Amino acid sequence: MLGAMTDTPARLLRLLSLLQTPRVWPGSELAGRLEVSARTVRRDIDRLRELGYPVEAAMGTAGGYRLAAGKAMPPLLLDDEEAVAIAVALSTTAGNPVDGIEEASVRALTKLEQVLPSRLRHRVGALRAATVSAPPAEGPGVDPRGLAVLAGAAAGRERLRFSYRAGDGTVSARLVEPHRLVAAGRRWYLLAYDNERGDWRIFRIDRITGPRPTGVRVPPREVPGRDAAAFVTRKLFSLAPTYEVRATLRLPADEAARRLGAAPDEIEPVDSGSCLLRGRVDTLDWLAARLLMLGCDFEVHGPPELVAHLREAGARALRAAGDPG
């Protein structure tokens, strides 16, 4: 494998692209990425220094190479995969709920194309010409300036004040320690520790107004589970309405479990030809459709919302079949 990347100019550009990532790169890792020997990496580092790039060497067991911070940086260098990745990201922001982000993305993509080499510019231009975005879904947008304030406070571990409008319309003043911004579906959320309530909270960012950093920095807190995205996802699911279902199905238990894909504890045999379904769902439409698709008789014992939904669906079916009753 060594010596596979024999084009020196291309290898130097690839090396610079790697060094632009803010971390220390061990020489052995750089050699593996470039498919050359460690000696070739050292020679290439010397060439970059001769060209004026501030490459520092860190000694010790965690040693390696990095570009010096705070000094003259090299121009923007992107390999093929990086250029395409940025083009894809900028070309697919039409559905993003951040206000004005589509126009800003077009401007950024145009600037990117102007500074890319001809070969990459043609690839990015082809991708842009061949890609169309569906119209954005309707919904509240997020102010990019407010988003930047929240992100800065989270990154700097700085307490934040803002007004928050709850789902019922009530407005309250909040003092929080922002932890992370989480994009979920069509919405952005702020995960933060609420100082006055003494607990973790998630806030829809489109309902936050007037975010103001307080200048007070706080030590980091560990979110339960140590995963901000997972915490927000679990919380959102817990807030969704759920229904406890009980229904008798005129099917053998094993056949009902197979058709529904139900867990073993959700199906209880009654006799050889019927069983009892127990479980929790958050979508009545989905469950009603699954029950009707079983192709057997069944009786719903609860919840009443499911019974009402099936009656309405049955009435629509009768009308569609020409029966006014």
C-alpha positions as CSV (number, residue, x, y, z in Angstrom):
1,M,0.0,0.0,0.0
2,L,2.9,2.4,0.7
3,G,3.7,4.7,-2.1
4,A,0.3,4.4,-3.6
5,M,-0.3,8.2,-3.6
6,T,2.7,9.1,-5.8
7,D,1.4,12.5,-7.1
8,T,3.3,14.9,-4.8
9,P,1.2,18.1,-5.4
10,A,-2.0,16.1,-4.9
11,R,-0.6,14.5,-1.8
12,L,0.4,17.9,-0.4
13,L,-3.1,19.2,-0.9
14,R,-4.6,16.2,0.7
15,L,-2.2,16.6,3.7
16,L,-3.1,20.3,4.0
17,S,-6.8,19.3,3.9
18,L,-6.3,16.9,6.8
19,L,-4.2,19.4,8.8
20,Q,-7.0,21.9,8.5
21,T,-9.1,19.8,10.9
22,P,-8.4,21.3,14.4
23,R,-6.6,18.3,16.0
24,V,-3.2,16.8,16.5
25,W,-2.5,14.2,13.7
26,P,0.0,11.4,14.6
27,G,2.5,10.8,11.8
28,S,1.4,7.2,11.6
29,E,-2.2,8.2,11.0
30,L,-1.3,10.7,8.3
31,A,0.9,8.0,6.6
32,G,-2.1,5.6,6.7
33,R,-4.5,8.2,5.3
34,L,-2.1,9.2,2.5
35,E,-0.9,5.6,1.9
36,V,2.8,6.6,2.1
37,S,5.6,6.0,4.6
38,A,6.2,8.0,7.8
39,R,9.4,9.3,6.2
40,T,7.4,10.7,3.2
41,V,5.1,12.4,5.6
42,R,8.0,14.1,7.4
43,R,9.4,15.3,4.0
44,D,5.9,16.6,3.0
45,I,5.6,18.5,6.4
46,D,9.0,20.1,5.6
47,R,7.8,21.2,2.2
48,L,4.7,22.8,3.7
49,R,6.8,24.7,6.1
50,E,9.0,25.9,3.3
51,L,5.9,27.2,1.6
52,G,5.0,29.2,4.7
53,Y,2.4,27.0,6.3
54,P,2.7,27.0,10.1
55,V,2.8,23.3,10.8
56,E,3.8,22.5,14.4
57,A,5.1,19.2,15.8
58,A,3.8,18.1,19.2
59,M,6.1,15.8,21.1
60,G,5.3,12.9,23.5
61,T,3.1,9.9,23.4
62,A,0.2,12.0,22.1
63,G,2.5,13.8,19.6
64,G,1.9,14.6,16.0
65,Y,1.3,17.5,13.7
66,R,-1.1,20.4,13.6
67,L,-1.5,23.8,12.0
68,A,-0.7,26.6,14.5
69,A,-3.7,28.4,15.8
70,G,-3.9,32.2,15.5
71,K,-1.4,32.4,12.6
72,A,-1.8,32.8,8.8
73,M,-4.0,29.9,7.6
74,P,-3.8,28.3,4.2
75,P,-6.6,29.0,1.7
76,L,-9.7,26.9,1.6
77,L,-8.8,23.5,0.4
78,L,-11.4,20.8,-0.2
79,D,-11.0,17.3,-1.6
80,D,-13.6,15.8,-3.9
81,E,-15.7,14.3,-1.1
82,E,-15.6,17.4,1.0
83,A,-16.7,19.7,-1.9
84,V,-19.6,17.4,-2.8
85,A,-20.6,17.1,0.9
86,I,-20.8,20.9,1.3
87,A,-22.7,21.2,-2.0
88,V,-25.2,18.6,-0.9
89,A,-25.7,20.4,2.5
90,L,-26.1,23.8,0.9
91,S,-28.4,22.5,-1.9
92,T,-30.8,20.7,0.5
93,T,-31.7,23.5,3.0
94,A,-35.0,24.5,1.4
95,G,-36.9,22.6,4.0
96,N,-34.9,24.0,7.0
97,P,-37.1,25.9,9.4
98,V,-34.4,28.6,9.9
99,D,-35.7,31.9,8.4
100,G,-33.6,33.1,5.4
101,I,-31.3,30.1,5.4
102,E,-32.2,29.1,1.8
103,E,-31.1,32.5,0.3
104,A,-27.9,32.4,2.5
105,S,-27.2,28.9,1.3
106,V,-27.5,29.9,-2.4
107,R,-25.0,32.8,-1.8
108,A,-22.6,30.5,0.0
109,L,-22.8,27.9,-2.7
110,T,-22.1,30.5,-5.4
111,K,-19.1,31.7,-3.5
112,L,-17.8,28.2,-3.0
113,E,-18.1,27.4,-6.7
114,Q,-16.0,30.6,-7.5
115,V,-13.0,29.5,-5.5
116,L,-13.0,25.8,-6.4
117,P,-10.7,24.3,-9.0
118,S,-12.3,23.9,-12.4
119,R,-12.6,20.1,-12.0
120,L,-14.5,20.3,-8.7
121,R,-16.5,23.4,-9.9
122,H,-18.0,21.3,-12.7
123,R,-18.9,18.5,-10.3
124,V,-20.5,20.8,-7.8
125,G,-22.3,22.7,-10.6
126,A,-23.6,19.4,-12.1
127,L,-24.9,18.4,-8.7
128,R,-26.6,21.8,-8.2
129,A,-28.2,21.7,-11.6
130,A,-29.5,18.2,-11.1
131,T,-30.9,18.7,-7.6
132,V,-34.3,20.2,-6.8
133,S,-35.8,20.6,-3.4
134,A,-39.5,20.1,-2.4
135,P,-41.3,23.2,-1.2
136,P,-40.7,23.7,2.6
137,A,-43.4,22.4,4.9
138,E,-45.5,25.0,6.6
139,G,-44.6,25.8,10.1
140,P,-43.0,28.4,12.3
141,G,-39.5,29.6,11.4
142,V,-36.5,30.2,13.6
143,D,-34.7,33.5,13.7
144,P,-31.0,32.8,12.7
145,R,-29.8,35.6,15.0
146,G,-31.5,34.2,18.0
147,L,-30.2,30.7,17.1
148,A,-26.7,32.1,17.0
149,V,-27.2,33.7,20.5
150,L,-28.4,30.4,21.9
151,A,-25.5,28.5,20.3
152,G,-23.0,30.9,21.6
153,A,-24.3,30.7,25.1
154,A,-24.4,26.9,25.0
155,A,-20.8,26.7,23.6
156,G,-19.6,29.2,26.2
157,R,-21.5,27.6,29.1
158,E,-23.2,31.0,29.9
159,R,-26.5,31.4,31.7
160,L,-29.2,32.8,29.5
161,R,-32.5,34.7,30.0
162,F,-35.4,34.7,27.6
163,S,-39.2,34.8,27.4
164,Y,-40.9,31.5,26.5
165,R,-44.4,31.0,25.2
166,A,-45.9,27.6,26.1
167,G,-48.2,25.6,24.0
168,D,-51.3,27.0,25.8
169,G,-50.1,30.6,25.0
170,T,-48.8,31.5,28.5
171,V,-45.6,33.4,28.6
172,S,-42.9,33.0,31.3
173,A,-39.5,34.4,32.0
174,R,-36.7,31.8,32.1
175,L,-33.2,31.6,33.5
176,V,-31.4,28.6,32.1
177,E,-28.0,27.0,31.5
178,P,-28.1,26.1,27.8
179,H,-26.6,22.7,27.0
180,R,-27.3,21.8,23.3
181,L,-29.3,22.8,20.3
182,V,-31.2,19.7,18.9
183,A,-32.8,19.6,15.4
184,A,-35.6,17.1,15.3
185,G,-37.8,16.8,12.3
186,R,-39.0,20.3,11.3
187,R,-38.2,21.9,14.6
188,W,-35.3,23.1,16.7
189,Y,-35.1,22.6,20.4
190,L,-32.9,24.0,23.2
191,L,-32.0,21.5,25.9
192,A,-31.1,23.5,29.0
193,Y,-31.1,23.2,32.8
194,D,-33.8,25.5,34.2
195,N,-32.3,27.2,37.3
196,E,-35.6,28.3,38.8
197,R,-37.3,24.9,38.3
198,G,-34.2,22.9,39.2
199,D,-34.5,20.4,36.4
200,W,-33.7,19.8,32.7
201,R,-36.2,21.3,30.2
202,I,-36.5,21.4,26.4
203,F,-37.7,24.5,24.7
204,R,-39.0,24.9,21.2
205,I,-36.7,27.6,19.8
206,D,-39.5,29.2,17.7
207,R,-41.3,30.0,21.0
208,I,-38.2,31.7,22.5
209,T,-38.0,35.5,22.3
210,G,-35.4,38.0,23.5
211,P,-32.5,35.6,24.4
212,R,-30.0,37.5,26.5
213,P,-26.7,36.1,27.8
214,T,-26.2,37.1,31.4
215,G,-22.3,37.0,31.4
216,V,-22.4,34.4,34.2
217,R,-20.4,31.3,33.2
218,V,-21.2,28.0,34.9
219,P,-19.5,24.6,35.2
220,P,-20.7,22.0,32.7
221,R,-23.7,19.8,33.7
222,E,-24.1,16.2,32.5
223,V,-27.4,15.6,30.9
224,P,-29.2,12.4,32.0
225,G,-28.0,9.6,29.8
226,R,-25.1,11.8,28.5
227,D,-26.8,12.0,25.1
228,A,-28.6,15.3,24.3
229,A,-30.3,14.1,21.2
230,A,-31.6,10.9,22.9
231,F,-32.8,12.8,25.9
232,V,-34.8,15.2,23.7
233,T,-36.2,12.3,21.6
234,R,-37.3,10.4,24.7
235,K,-38.9,13.6,26.2
236,L,-40.8,14.4,23.0
237,F,-42.2,10.8,22.8
238,S,-43.2,10.9,26.5
239,L,-45.2,14.1,25.8
240,A,-47.1,12.6,22.9
241,P,-50.6,11.3,23.7
242,T,-50.7,7.6,24.1
243,Y,-53.7,5.2,24.3
244,E,-54.0,1.9,26.1
245,V,-55.6,-0.6,23.8
246,R,-57.6,-3.7,24.6
247,A,-59.3,-5.7,21.9
248,T,-60.4,-9.3,21.3
249,L,-59.3,-10.7,18.0
250,R,-60.9,-13.7,16.3
251,L,-57.6,-15.2,15.4
252,P,-55.3,-17.7,17.0
253,A,-52.7,-16.0,19.2
254,D,-49.7,-17.0,17.1
255,E,-51.3,-15.9,13.9
256,A,-52.3,-12.5,15.4
257,A,-48.8,-11.9,16.7
258,R,-47.4,-12.7,13.2
259,R,-49.7,-10.4,11.3
260,L,-49.4,-7.5,13.8
261,G,-45.7,-8.0,14.5
262,A,-46.7,-7.7,18.2
263,A,-44.5,-8.5,21.1
264,P,-45.2,-11.7,23.0
265,D,-46.5,-9.9,26.1
266,E,-49.1,-8.0,23.9
267,I,-51.0,-11.1,22.8
268,E,-52.8,-13.3,25.3
269,P,-54.6,-16.5,24.0
270,V,-58.3,-16.8,24.9
271,D,-59.0,-20.1,23.1
272,S,-57.8,-21.9,20.0
273,G,-59.5,-19.3,17.7
274,S,-59.2,-16.0,19.5
275,C,-56.9,-13.9,21.6
276,L,-56.7,-10.6,23.6
277,L,-54.5,-7.7,22.3
278,R,-53.1,-5.4,25.0
279,G,-50.7,-2.5,24.4
280,R,-50.1,1.2,24.1
281,V,-50.1,3.2,20.9
282,D,-49.8,6.9,20.0
283,T,-51.5,6.8,16.6
284,L,-55.1,5.7,16.4
285,D,-55.2,5.9,12.6
286,W,-52.4,3.4,12.3
287,L,-53.9,1.0,14.8
288,A,-57.4,1.1,13.3
289,A,-55.9,0.4,9.8
290,R,-53.8,-2.5,11.1
291,L,-56.9,-4.1,12.9
292,L,-59.0,-3.7,9.7
293,M,-56.3,-5.3,7.6
294,L,-56.2,-8.4,9.8
295,G,-59.1,-9.8,7.8
296,C,-60.9,-11.1,10.9
297,D,-63.6,-10.1,13.3
298,F,-62.6,-8.2,16.4
299,E,-64.1,-6.3,19.3
300,V,-62.5,-3.2,20.8
301,H,-62.8,-2.8,24.6
302,G,-60.9,0.4,24.8
303,P,-60.0,3.2,24.5
304,P,-63.2,5.0,23.6
305,E,-61.3,7.2,21.1
306,L,-60.5,4.1,19.0
307,V,-64.1,2.9,19.1
308,A,-65.2,6.4,17.9
309,H,-62.6,6.4,15.2
310,L,-63.6,3.0,13.9
311,R,-67.3,4.1,13.8
312,E,-66.4,7.1,11.7
313,A,-64.3,5.0,9.4
314,G,-67.1,2.5,9.1
315,A,-69.6,5.2,8.2
316,R,-67.3,6.6,5.5
317,A,-66.9,3.1,4.1
318,L,-70.7,2.5,4.0
319,R,-71.2,5.8,2.2
320,A,-68.5,5.0,-0.3
321,A,-70.3,1.7,-1.0
322,G,-73.6,3.5,-1.6
323,D,-75.2,2.7,1.7
324,P,-76.5,6.0,3.3
325,G,-77.0,4.2,6.6
